[in-house]
């Protein structure tokens, strides 16, 4: 059974992956989406996002992926944990509307 902390950890890892792919892109190594992990689909499935909320969900999730680059890149991505928690709460809040 997947719980809240596991979903937050998945989001944290996606944020870290976003940092790393953006850093590569800045070095001129654009993968064109080839190395996308598509964790957004997994998170949507785990929190059971209704199809009518998917557009809003992807908008919120994507904004956090974009925000990840504002934080230092670290080995464990520990500074991204509060960002992942905030993202998770924001997603749940918006799904209740």
C-alpha positions, 0 to 999 in steps of 0.5 A, spaced: 500 500 500 502 506 497 502 512 503 503 519 503 510 519 505 511 514 499 508 519 494 511 525 497 518 521 496 516 520 488 515 527 487 521 529 491 525 524 486 521 527 480 523 534 482 531 532 483 530 529 476 527 535 473 533 539 476 538 534 473 535 534 466 535 542 466 542 542 468 544 538 462 539 542 458 543 548 460 549 545 458 547 544 451 545 537 452 537 537 451 534 530 451 528 532 447 524 529 453 527 522 451 529 521 458 522 523 461 520 518 467 513 520 466 512 520 474 507 525 473 502 519 471 504 515 476 503 520 482 496 522 478 494 514 479 496 514 486 492 519 488 487 517 484 486 524 480 479 524 476 480 525 469 476 532 469 481 534 474 487 532 470 489 539 466 489 542 473 493 537 476 498 537 470 499 545 471 500 545 478 505 539 478 509 542 472 509 549 476 513 545 481 517 541 476 519 548 474 520 551 481 525 545 482 531 549 479 531 554 484 534 550 489 541 547 490 542 540 487 544 535 492 546 528 493 539 526 496 535 532 494 534 533 501 532 541 500 526 538 495 523 535 500 519 541 503 517 543 496 515 536 494 510 536 501 508 543 498 506 540 491 503 534 494 498 538 499 497 543 493 495 537 489 490 534 494 487 541 496 485 542 488 482 535 487 477 537 493 475 543 489 
